[in-house]
Amino acid sequence: MDVSLPQLRTLVAVVDAGTFTDAAVALGVSQASVSRSIAALESALGARLLQRTTRHVALTAVGERVSAQARRVLEEVGHLSRMVEPRAELRLGYAWAALGRHTRGVQKRWAAEHPGVPLVLVHVNEPSAGLSDGRADVAVVRRPLDDPRFATAEVGRENRYAAVATDHTLARKRTIRLADLTRYAIAIDARTGTTTPDLWPADSRPATIRWTNTIDEWLTQIAANQAVGVTPEATAHQNPRPGVAYRMLRGVAPIPVHLAWWRDDPPDRLDELLVMIRSVYQ
């Protein structure tokens, strides 16, 4: 059996992106290259991994198991590579909004205090925000990271905001209650978003949920008035979008913001980064 890491990486990209075209963009290759890589992987394994349609792809039962294992393999290889690479920079991963309104200030302050170690922000739309596969040395996470390989520390808390179309009736309000949203479709990113149906009481959850795969898709649905959303304050500051209005939510608990890193391999200057980010949130 001849299976390569690029083939596994392509499979994961297709699953995350939802289409061969979007996976090709994410990988920086042609769509034909993605198709060839998937075909070669299926041939090597002797099993169909993906069901293709004209608009979407879905994993087969075998594909579900293979893709889960592929992620673990890529994570471990990424971790192995990162352990032996010289660290000329500190890569801070994030899935949605980095540090929100604090992002630019932290970057400038870090550059002034550590001119020889650039703080590079890396946008990775997966639960560990690039930590698991080595694209990030430390990551900003706003949802539980239940993996014993990673250590986490809370650095601050953020209010929750509602996101609605600018021509939506709720956009005329300065603040919104969670109950105001239940009559509308709710856009939720199950992979890296911070909102789940459990945010609402069991007897008053939204009747319609529109699942999204990326923040761009989430914002696009909201701007088109096809759904409303709930998100951390950081999203409102770092992801303004024409057609989308952000309004503070009343009566809901704030979202804890954590930094995460490999437990057995913490990056250099981690303590200094923790102190700096905690100071701006305070």
Backbone as numpy.savetxt, mean C-alpha at the origin, in Angstrom:
# Nx Ny Nz CAx CAy CAz Cx Cy Cz
12.22 -29.15 -13.27 11.37 -27.96 -13.27 12.26 -26.72 -13.27
12.10 -25.84 -14.23 12.94 -24.66 -14.41 12.10 -23.41 -14.15
12.06 -22.97 -12.89 11.32 -21.78 -12.50 12.31 -20.70 -12.09
12.10 -19.47 -12.59 13.05 -18.40 -12.31 12.40 -17.33 -11.44
13.23 -16.55 -10.79 12.73 -15.44 -9.98 11.98 -14.40 -10.82
12.46 -14.04 -12.02 11.68 -13.10 -12.83 10.28 -13.61 -13.14
10.13 -14.92 -13.36 8.80 -15.46 -13.62 7.89 -15.30 -12.39
8.45 -15.60 -11.22 7.66 -15.44 -10.00 7.31 -13.97 -9.77
8.27 -13.10 -10.06 8.02 -11.66 -9.89 6.92 -11.19 -10.85
6.91 -11.73 -12.05 5.88 -11.37 -13.03 4.51 -11.85 -12.57
4.44 -13.07 -12.06 3.16 -13.58 -11.57 2.60 -12.68 -10.48
3.42 -12.32 -9.51 2.97 -11.46 -8.42 2.53 -10.10 -8.96
3.25 -9.57 -9.93 2.89 -8.27 -10.51 1.54 -8.33 -11.20
1.27 -9.42 -11.92 -0.02 -9.57 -12.59 -1.15 -9.66 -11.56
-0.94 -10.43 -10.51 -1.96 -10.56 -9.47 -2.24 -9.21 -8.81
-1.20 -8.46 -8.51 -1.37 -7.17 -7.84 -1.99 -6.13 -8.76
-1.58 -6.13 -10.03 -2.07 -5.11 -10.97 -3.45 -5.44 -11.53
-3.76 -6.73 -11.65 -5.07 -7.12 -12.14 -5.15 -7.38 -13.62
-4.18 -6.86 -14.39 -4.16 -7.10 -15.84 -2.71 -7.25 -16.29
-2.53 -7.89 -17.45 -1.19 -8.03 -18.01 -0.63 -6.65 -18.39
-1.49 -5.79 -18.89 -1.05 -4.46 -19.32 -0.51 -3.65 -18.16
-1.26 -3.62 -17.05 -0.82 -2.86 -15.89 0.42 -3.48 -15.26
0.51 -4.80 -15.28 1.70 -5.46 -14.76 2.93 -5.09 -15.58
2.76 -5.01 -16.89 3.87 -4.63 -17.76 4.36 -3.22 -17.43
3.43 -2.31 -17.18 3.81 -0.94 -16.80 4.57 -0.95 -15.49
4.08 -1.71 -14.51 4.72 -1.76 -13.19 6.13 -2.34 -13.28
6.32 -3.31 -14.17 7.61 -3.97 -14.30 8.54 -3.26 -15.28
7.99 -2.36 -16.08 8.80 -1.66 -17.07 9.18 -2.53 -18.25
8.28 -3.46 -18.62 8.53 -4.34 -19.77 7.31 -4.29 -20.68
7.36 -5.02 -21.78 6.23 -5.06 -22.69 5.18 -6.06 -22.22
3.96 -5.89 -22.71 2.90 -6.83 -22.36 3.23 -8.22 -22.90
3.84 -8.26 -24.07 4.23 -9.55 -24.65 5.23 -10.28 -23.74
6.14 -9.52 -23.14 7.12 -10.12 -22.23 6.43 -10.72 -21.01
5.42 -10.02 -20.49 4.66 -10.54 -19.36 3.95 -11.83 -19.76
3.32 -11.83 -20.91 2.60 -13.02 -21.38 3.55 -14.21 -21.53
4.73 -13.95 -22.11 5.70 -15.04 -22.30 6.18 -15.58 -20.96
6.41 -14.70 -20.00 6.90 -15.12 -18.69 5.87 -15.98 -17.97
4.60 -15.58 -18.02 3.55 -16.36 -17.37 3.38 -17.71 -18.07
3.42 -17.70 -19.39 3.29 -18.95 -20.13 4.42 -19.91 -19.80
5.64 -19.38 -19.68 6.79 -20.22 -19.35 6.67 -20.78 -17.94
6.16 -19.99 -17.01 5.98 -20.45 -15.64 4.93 -21.55 -15.58
3.82 -21.35 -16.27 2.77 -22.37 -16.29 3.27 -23.66 -16.94
4.09 -23.51 -17.98 4.65 -24.69 -18.64 5.60 -25.44 -17.71
6.44 -24.69 -17.00 7.40 -25.31 -16.09 6.70 -26.05 -14.95
5.59 -25.48 -14.47 4.86 -26.09 -13.37 3.84 -27.13 -13.83
3.51 -27.08 -15.11 2.52 -28.00 -15.64 1.12 -27.75 -15.13
0.80 -26.49 -14.91 -0.52 -26.16 -14.36 -0.93 -24.76 -14.80
-2.23 -24.56 -14.98 -2.77 -23.23 -15.29 -2.85 -22.43 -14.00
-2.26 -21.25 -14.01 -2.23 -20.41 -12.81 -3.23 -19.26 -12.86
-3.52 -18.80 -14.07 -4.39 -17.63 -14.24 -5.51 -17.93 -15.21
-6.70 -17.43 -14.88 -7.82 -17.43 -15.81 -7.88 -16.05 -16.44
-7.76 -15.99 -17.77 -7.73 -14.70 -18.45 -9.10 -14.36 -19.04
-9.45 -13.07 -18.93 -10.59 -12.54 -19.67 -10.09 -11.32 -20.43
-10.95 -10.68 -21.17 -10.52 -9.51 -21.94 -10.21 -8.31 -21.04
-10.74 -8.31 -19.81 -10.56 -7.14 -18.95 -9.83 -7.43 -17.65
-9.71 -8.69 -17.27 -9.16 -8.99 -15.96 -8.56 -10.39 -15.95
-7.73 -10.65 -14.96 -7.22 -12.00 -14.75 -7.52 -12.41 -13.32
-7.72 -13.70 -13.12 -8.00 -14.23 -11.79 -7.18 -15.49 -11.57
-6.79 -15.72 -10.33 -6.00 -16.90 -10.00 -6.87 -18.15 -9.99
-6.32 -19.24 -10.51 -6.96 -20.54 -10.34 -6.66 -21.01 -8.92
-7.24 -22.15 -8.54 -6.97 -22.69 -7.20 -5.47 -22.97 -7.03
-4.86 -23.56 -8.06 -3.42 -23.81 -8.00 -2.66 -22.48 -7.98
-3.13 -21.53 -8.76 -2.49 -20.22 -8.81 -2.47 -19.52 -7.47
-3.54 -19.69 -6.69 -3.59 -19.10 -5.35 -2.43 -19.61 -4.50
-2.21 -20.92 -4.54 -1.14 -21.50 -3.72 0.24 -21.10 -4.24
0.38 -21.10 -5.57 1.68 -20.76 -6.16 2.02 -19.30 -5.91
1.05 -18.41 -6.06 1.33 -16.98 -5.87 1.69 -16.67 -4.42
1.03 -17.35 -3.48 1.37 -17.14 -2.07 2.81 -17.58 -1.79
3.19 -18.72 -2.36 4.56 -19.20 -2.16 5.55 -18.30 -2.90
5.16 -17.80 -4.08 6.03 -16.91 -4.84 6.35 -15.65 -4.03
5.36 -15.12 -3.34 5.60 -13.93 -2.51 6.61 -14.24 -1.41
6.48 -15.39 -0.79 7.42 -15.75 0.28 8.83 -15.91 -0.26
8.96 -16.54 -1.44 10.28 -16.72 -2.04 10.91 -15.36 -2.35
10.14 -14.46 -2.96 10.66 -13.15 -3.33 11.01 -12.33 -2.09
10.21 -12.46 -1.05 10.51 -11.75 0.19 11.84 -12.20 0.78
12.05 -13.51 0.83 13.28 -14.02 1.43 14.50 -13.67 0.59
14.36 -13.73 -0.73 15.48 -13.36 -1.60 15.79 -11.87 -1.47
14.74 -11.06 -1.41 14.94 -9.63 -1.22 15.63 -9.31 0.09
15.22 -10.02 1.14 15.84 -9.82 2.44 17.31 -10.24 2.41
17.58 -11.35 1.76 18.96 -11.83 1.64 19.83 -10.82 0.91
19.30 -10.27 -0.17 20.08 -9.28 -0.94 20.34 -8.03 -0.12
19.32 -7.61 0.62 19.46 -6.38 1.39 20.48 -6.52 2.52
20.61 -7.73 3.06 21.54 -7.94 4.16 22.99 -7.76 3.74
23.31 -7.99 2.46 24.70 -7.91 2.02 24.99 -6.66 1.20
23.96 -5.88 0.88 24.17 -4.66 0.11 24.71 -3.55 1.00
25.66 -2.76 0.51 26.09 -1.58 1.27 24.94 -0.58 1.33
24.76 0.05 2.49 23.64 0.96 2.67 24.11 2.40 2.53
24.01 2.92 1.34 24.42 4.30 1.09 23.26 5.26 1.31
22.05 4.70 1.49 20.87 5.53 1.70 19.91 4.78 2.61
18.94 5.50 3.15 17.92 4.89 3.99 16.60 4.98 3.22
16.06 3.82 2.84 14.86 3.79 2.02 13.63 3.62 2.90
12.73 4.60 2.83 11.52 4.61 3.65 10.33 4.25 2.75
9.77 3.07 2.94 8.66 2.62 2.11 7.31 3.07 2.65
6.35 3.22 1.75 4.98 3.55 2.15 4.04 3.03 1.07
2.83 2.69 1.47 1.85 2.17 0.52 0.89 3.25 0.02
0.55 4.23 0.87 -0.44 5.23 0.48 0.07 6.65 0.56
0.50 7.09 1.73 0.72 8.52 1.87 1.94 8.90 2.70
2.91 8.03 2.84 4.13 8.33 3.60 3.77 8.96 4.94
4.23 10.17 5.21 3.97 10.84 6.48 3.02 12.01 6.33
2.28 12.05 5.23 1.29 13.11 5.03 1.93 14.48 5.04
1.35 15.39 5.81 1.84 16.78 5.84 3.23 16.89 6.46
3.70 15.83 7.13 5.02 15.85 7.72 6.11 15.37 6.77
5.72 14.84 5.62 6.70 14.18 4.73 7.83 15.12 4.32
7.49 16.26 3.78 8.53 17.16 3.26 9.41 17.69 4.38
8.80 17.99 5.53 9.58 18.50 6.65 10.59 17.50 7.15
10.18 16.23 7.24 11.10 15.19 7.69 12.23 15.00 6.68
11.89 15.01 5.39 12.94 14.87 4.38 13.98 16.00 4.47
13.51 17.23 4.62 14.43 18.37 4.68 15.27 18.33 5.96
14.63 17.99 7.07 15.37 17.94 8.33 16.39 16.81 8.31
16.01 15.66 7.76 16.95 14.54 7.68 18.15 14.91 6.80
17.88 15.56 5.67 18.96 15.95 4.76 19.93 16.91 5.44
19.40 17.80 6.28 20.26 18.76 6.97 21.10 18.08 8.05
20.53 17.10 8.74 21.23 16.46 9.85 22.07 15.27 9.42
21.73 14.66 8.27 22.45 13.48 7.79 22.76 13.63 6.29
23.59 14.58 5.92 23.84 14.84 4.49 24.44 13.67 3.74
25.08 12.74 4.44 25.72 11.62 3.75 24.82 10.40 3.60
23.61 10.47 4.17 22.70 9.31 4.11 21.33 9.81 3.65
21.07 9.85 2.34 19.78 10.34 1.85 18.61 9.48 2.36
17.54 10.15 2.73 16.30 9.47 3.09 15.44 9.42 1.82
15.36 8.23 1.22 14.68 8.06 -0.06 13.32 7.41 0.16
12.26 8.07 -0.30 10.92 7.52 -0.15 10.61 6.58 -1.31
10.04 5.42 -0.98 9.75 4.38 -1.97 8.27 4.02 -1.85
7.52 4.20 -2.93 6.09 3.87 -2.94 5.90 2.44 -3.41
5.42 1.57 -2.52 5.21 0.15 -2.83 3.83 -0.25 -2.33
2.94 -0.61 -3.25 1.56 -0.93 -2.88 1.43 -2.38 -2.43
1.98 -2.68 -1.28 1.81 -4.00 -0.66 1.85 -3.82 0.85
1.33 -4.79 1.62 1.11 -4.56 3.05 2.32 -4.10 3.84
3.52 -4.59 3.51 4.69 -4.15 4.26 5.37 -2.95 3.62
4.76 -2.39 2.58 5.26 -1.18 1.91 6.70 -1.32 1.44
7.02 -2.50 0.88 8.34 -2.71 0.31 9.35 -3.31 1.25
8.98 -3.47 2.52 9.91 -4.03 3.49 10.18 -5.51 3.21
9.12 -6.25 2.89 9.25 -7.70 2.78 10.18 -8.14 1.65
10.20 -7.41 0.54 11.03 -7.84 -0.59 12.30 -7.01 -0.75
12.63 -6.21 0.25 13.90 -5.50 0.23 13.90 -4.16 -0.48
12.76 -3.73 -0.98 12.74 -2.43 -1.64 12.81 -1.28 -0.64
12.48 -1.55 0.62 12.55 -0.54 1.67 13.34 -1.09 2.85
14.05 -0.21 3.56 14.77 -0.59 4.76 13.90 -0.46 6.00
12.99 0.48 5.96 12.03 0.73 7.03 10.76 1.22 6.35
9.61 0.95 6.94 8.35 1.25 6.24 7.36 1.94 7.17
6.55 2.82 6.58 5.42 3.43 7.27 4.21 2.53 7.06
3.62 2.05 8.15 2.45 1.18 8.04 1.35 1.71 8.94
0.11 1.60 8.46 -1.04 2.08 9.22 -2.08 0.99 9.45
-1.70 -0.24 9.20 -2.56 -1.37 9.50 -1.70 -2.46 10.12
-2.28 -3.34 10.93 -1.47 -4.34 11.63 -0.58 -5.15 10.67
0.65 -5.31 11.05 1.61 -6.09 10.27 1.92 -7.35 11.08
1.04 -8.33 10.95 1.12 -9.53 11.79 2.10 -10.54 11.20
3.37 -10.20 11.27 4.42 -11.07 10.77 5.57 -11.00 11.77
5.88 -12.12 12.43 6.91 -12.09 13.49 8.30 -11.70 12.99
8.51 -11.69 11.69 9.82 -11.30 11.16 10.06 -9.81 11.31
8.98 -9.03 11.48 9.09 -7.58 11.52 8.85 -7.05 12.93
9.59 -6.01 13.28 9.36 -5.26 14.51 8.71 -3.93 14.14
7.88 -3.40 15.02 7.20 -2.14 14.74 7.25 -1.24 15.97
7.10 0.06 15.72 7.02 1.03 16.81 6.07 2.14 16.39
5.16 2.50 17.27 4.23 3.59 16.96 4.97 4.92 17.00
4.70 5.76 15.98 5.34 7.07 15.92 4.34 8.22 16.02
3.05 7.92 15.85 2.05 8.97 15.93 0.67 8.45 15.65
-0.30 9.36 15.63 -1.69 9.01 15.32 -2.27 10.06 14.40
-3.20 9.63 13.55 -3.82 10.54 12.58 -5.34 10.42 12.64
-6.01 11.55 12.44 -7.45 11.54 12.35 -7.88 10.84 11.06
-9.11 10.33 11.06 -9.67 9.76 9.84 -10.45 10.84 9.10
-10.39 10.77 7.77 -11.09 11.70 6.92 -12.01 10.93 5.97
-13.11 11.56 5.60 -13.95 11.03 4.53 -13.49 11.67 3.22
-13.56 10.90 2.15 -13.24 11.40 0.81 -14.49 11.26 -0.04
-14.95 12.37 -0.61 -16.16 12.38 -1.42 -15.93 13.23 -2.66
-16.75 13.05 -3.67 -16.64 13.88 -4.86 -16.97 15.33 -4.50
-16.32 16.27 -5.18 -16.53 17.68 -4.86 -17.96 18.12 -5.13
-18.69 17.40 -6.01 -20.09 17.75 -6.25 -21.05 16.86 -5.45
-20.52 16.09 -4.53 -21.35 15.25 -3.66 -22.01 16.13 -2.60
-23.20 15.75 -2.19 -23.91 16.55 -1.19 -23.14 16.64 0.12
-22.36 15.62 0.47 -21.59 15.65 1.71 -20.41 16.61 1.64
-20.00 16.99 0.45 -18.87 17.92 0.31 -19.21 19.30 0.86
-20.50 19.59 1.03 -20.91 20.90 1.55 -20.73 20.98 3.07
-20.47 19.83 3.72 -20.28 19.83 5.17 -18.81 20.02 5.53
-18.57 20.62 6.70 -17.19 20.79 7.16 -16.67 19.51 7.81
-17.54 18.81 8.51 -17.19 17.52 9.09 -18.31 16.53 8.79
-17.98 15.24 8.85 -18.94 14.20 8.46 -18.93 13.12 9.54
-20.10 12.52 9.77 -20.19 11.38 10.67 -20.10 10.08 9.88
-19.62 9.04 10.51 -19.49 7.75 9.84 -20.85 7.28 9.32
-21.89 7.54 10.09 -23.24 7.12 9.68 -23.70 7.82 8.41
-23.15 9.01 8.12 -23.54 9.74 6.90 -23.13 9.00 5.64
-22.16 8.08 5.75 -21.61 7.42 4.57 -22.31 6.11 4.23
-23.10 5.57 5.14 -23.61 4.20 4.97 -24.55 4.03 3.79
-25.21 5.10 3.38 -26.16 4.97 2.25 -25.46 4.94 0.89
-24.14 5.19 0.90 -23.41 5.25 -0.36 -22.46 4.06 -0.50
-22.05 3.78 -1.72 -21.04 2.75 -1.95 -19.71 3.22 -1.34
-19.03 2.32 -0.68 -17.75 2.63 -0.04 -16.62 1.99 -0.83
-15.64 2.79 -1.23 -14.45 2.25 -1.91 -13.45 1.80 -0.85
-13.01 0.55 -0.94 -12.09 -0.02 0.04 -10.97 -0.75 -0.68
-9.75 -0.47 -0.28 -8.59 -1.19 -0.79 -8.25 -2.27 0.24
-8.58 -3.50 -0.08 -8.40 -4.59 0.88 -6.93 -4.94 1.10
-6.08 -4.58 0.17 -4.67 -4.99 0.26 -3.86 -4.06 1.15
-3.96 -2.76 0.95 -3.13 -1.83 1.71 -3.91 -0.71 2.37
-5.22 -0.65 2.18 -6.02 0.40 2.80 -6.19 0.18 4.29
-6.66 1.22 4.99 -6.84 1.15 6.44 -8.29 1.00 6.84
-9.19 0.96 5.86 -10.62 0.88 6.16 -11.14 -0.52 5.85
-11.97 -1.03 6.74 -12.68 -2.30 6.51 -14.14 -2.08 6.89
-15.04 -2.97 6.46 -16.45 -2.84 6.87 -16.62 -2.86 8.38
-15.67 -3.43 9.12 -15.77 -3.50 10.57 -15.66 -2.14 11.24
-15.28 -1.11 10.48 -15.24 0.23 11.05 -16.63 0.69 11.46
-17.66 0.18 10.78 -19.04 0.53 11.08 -19.64 -0.48 12.06
-20.63 -0.08 12.86 -21.33 -1.05 13.71 -21.95 -2.15 12.85
-22.06 -3.34 13.43 -22.53 -4.51 12.66 -23.90 -4.29 12.05
-24.76 -3.49 12.71 -26.13 -3.30 12.21 -26.28 -2.11 11.27
-25.17 -1.45 10.94 -25.28 -0.27 10.06 -24.10 -0.16 9.11
-23.65 -1.29 8.60 -22.54 -1.27 7.65 -23.02 -0.90 6.26
-22.14 -0.33 5.45 -22.55 0.04 4.09 -23.05 -1.18 3.31
-24.10 -0.95 2.52 -24.69 -2.06 1.76 -23.84 -2.42 0.55
-23.07 -1.45 0.03 -22.29 -1.69 -1.19 -20.83 -1.34 -0.96
-19.95 -2.23 -1.35 -18.51 -2.00 -1.25 -17.90 -2.14 -2.64
-17.12 -1.17 -3.02 -16.38 -1.24 -4.29 -14.90 -1.48 -3.96
-14.43 -2.68 -4.23 -13.06 -3.05 -3.90 -12.11 -2.45 -4.93
-11.01 -1.88 -4.46 -10.02 -1.28 -5.34 -8.66 -1.92 -5.07
-7.72 -1.71 -6.01 -6.40 -2.31 -5.91 -5.28 -1.31 -5.64
-5.53 -0.03 -5.95 -4.51 0.99 -5.77 -5.16 2.28 -5.31
-4.35 3.21 -4.79 -4.89 4.48 -4.38 -5.41 5.27 -5.57
-4.78 5.10 -6.74 -5.25 5.82 -7.92 -6.66 5.36 -8.31
-6.89 4.05 -8.27 -8.22 3.53 -8.58 -9.23 4.00 -7.54
-8.82 4.01 -6.28 -9.68 4.48 -5.18 -10.09 5.93 -5.41
-9.13 6.79 -5.70 -9.42 8.20 -5.93 -10.25 8.41 -7.18
-10.00 7.63 -8.22 -10.74 7.78 -9.47 -12.22 7.46 -9.27
-12.52 6.42 -8.53 -13.92 6.08 -8.26 -14.61 7.17 -7.45
-13.90 7.73 -6.49 -14.50 8.78 -5.66 -14.72 10.05 -6.48
-13.74 10.44 -7.28 -13.88 11.65 -8.10 -15.04 11.52 -9.08
-15.31 10.30 -9.54 -16.41 10.06 -10.48 -17.75 9.93 -9.76
-17.75 10.10 -8.45 -18.98 9.99 -7.64 -19.58 8.59 -7.69
-18.72 7.60 -7.87 -19.17 6.20 -7.86 -19.07 5.59 -6.47
-18.35 6.27 -5.56 -18.19 5.77 -4.21 -17.67 6.90 -3.33
-17.70 6.66 -2.02 -17.06 7.53 -1.04 -16.00 6.69 -0.33
-15.15 7.33 0.44 -14.09 6.57 1.10 -13.75 7.12 2.47
-13.02 6.33 3.24 -12.50 6.74 4.54 -11.00 6.47 4.53
-10.22 7.42 5.02 -8.77 7.33 4.87 -8.07 8.12 5.97
-6.80 7.85 6.24 -6.07 8.67 7.22 -5.88 10.09 6.74
-5.65 10.97 7.68 -5.40 12.38 7.38 -4.26 12.56 6.38
-3.26 11.67 6.45 -2.11 11.79 5.57 -2.50 11.76 4.10
-3.52 10.97 3.75 -3.95 10.88 2.36 -4.44 12.23 1.87
-5.18 12.93 2.72 -5.72 14.23 2.33 -4.61 15.22 2.02
-3.51 15.14 2.75 -2.41 16.09 2.55 -1.51 15.70 1.39
-1.29 14.40 1.20 -0.30 13.98 0.22 -0.90 13.57 -1.11
-2.22 13.37 -1.16 -2.84 12.93 -2.41 -4.03 13.79 -2.78
-3.84 15.09 -2.97 -4.95 15.90 -3.48 -5.29 15.44 -4.89
-6.57 15.49 -5.22 -7.00 15.03 -6.55 -8.15 15.93 -7.00
-8.07 16.49 -8.21 -9.21 17.25 -8.72 -10.48 16.40 -8.67
-11.54 16.98 -8.13 -12.80 16.25 -8.04 -13.02 15.54 -6.73
-11.99 15.52 -5.84 -12.11 14.84 -4.55 -12.00 15.85 -3.42
-12.96 15.78 -2.48 -12.94 16.64 -1.30 -12.73 15.77 -0.06
-11.87 16.21 0.82 -11.61 15.50 2.07 -12.27 16.27 3.22
-12.99 15.54 4.09 -13.65 16.15 5.22 -13.37 15.30 6.47
-13.08 15.95 7.58 -12.76 15.21 8.80 -13.98 14.42 9.27
-13.73 13.20 9.76 -14.78 12.35 10.32 -14.87 12.58 11.83
-16.09 12.70 12.31 -16.32 12.86 13.74 -16.66 11.51 14.38
-16.25 11.35 15.64 -16.68 10.21 16.42 -16.02 8.89 16.06
-14.85 8.91 15.46 -14.13 7.67 15.14 -12.72 7.76 15.71
-12.18 6.61 16.08 -10.86 6.57 16.68 -9.79 6.93 15.65
-8.72 7.60 16.07 -7.63 7.90 15.14 -6.89 6.63 14.72
-6.09 6.76 13.69 -5.33 5.63 13.16 -3.88 5.69 13.67
-3.40 4.63 14.31 -1.99 4.62 14.73 -1.07 4.52 13.50
0.02 5.24 13.54 1.03 5.20 12.49 2.28 4.53 13.07
2.78 3.49 12.40 3.94 2.75 12.87 5.07 2.79 11.85
6.27 2.66 12.32 7.41 2.30 11.48 7.67 0.82 11.69
8.05 0.12 10.63 8.34 -1.31 10.70 9.70 -1.58 10.06
10.37 -2.63 10.55 11.67 -3.01 9.99 11.89 -4.50 10.27
12.89 -5.08 9.59 13.23 -6.48 9.84 13.78 -6.60 11.24
13.18 -7.49 12.02 13.57 -7.64 13.43 15.05 -8.04 13.57
15.51 -8.91 12.67 16.89 -9.41 12.80 17.90 -8.54 12.06
17.44 -7.44 11.45 18.36 -6.61 10.67 17.89 -5.17 10.64
17.82 -4.50 11.79 17.36 -3.11 11.79 18.33 -2.21 11.03
17.82 -1.24 10.30 18.71 -0.37 9.52 19.51 0.56 10.42
20.63 1.02 9.89 21.43 2.03 10.60 20.61 3.30 10.77
20.82 3.98 11.87 20.18 5.26 12.19 18.67 5.13 12.40
18.20 3.91 12.67 16.78 3.71 12.93 16.31 4.53 14.12
17.08 4.52 15.21 16.67 5.24 16.41 16.53 6.74 16.13
17.43 7.28 15.33 17.35 8.71 15.00 16.11 9.01 14.17
15.77 8.11 13.25 14.57 8.31 12.43 13.31 8.23 13.29
13.27 7.30 14.21 12.11 7.18 15.11 11.93 8.46 15.93
13.01 8.97 16.48 12.92 10.18 17.28 12.43 11.36 16.45
12.95 11.48 15.24 12.58 12.60 14.37 11.11 12.55 14.00
10.62 11.38 13.59 9.22 11.28 13.14 8.28 11.44 14.32
8.62 10.87 15.46 7.77 11.06 16.64 7.66 12.53 17.01
8.76 13.27 16.86 8.75 14.68 17.24 7.81 15.49 16.37
7.72 15.18 15.07 6.85 15.97 14.20 5.37 15.63 14.46
5.10 14.37 14.80 3.70 14.01 15.10 3.26 14.62 16.43
4.17 14.74 17.38 3.81 15.34 18.65 3.59 16.84 18.52
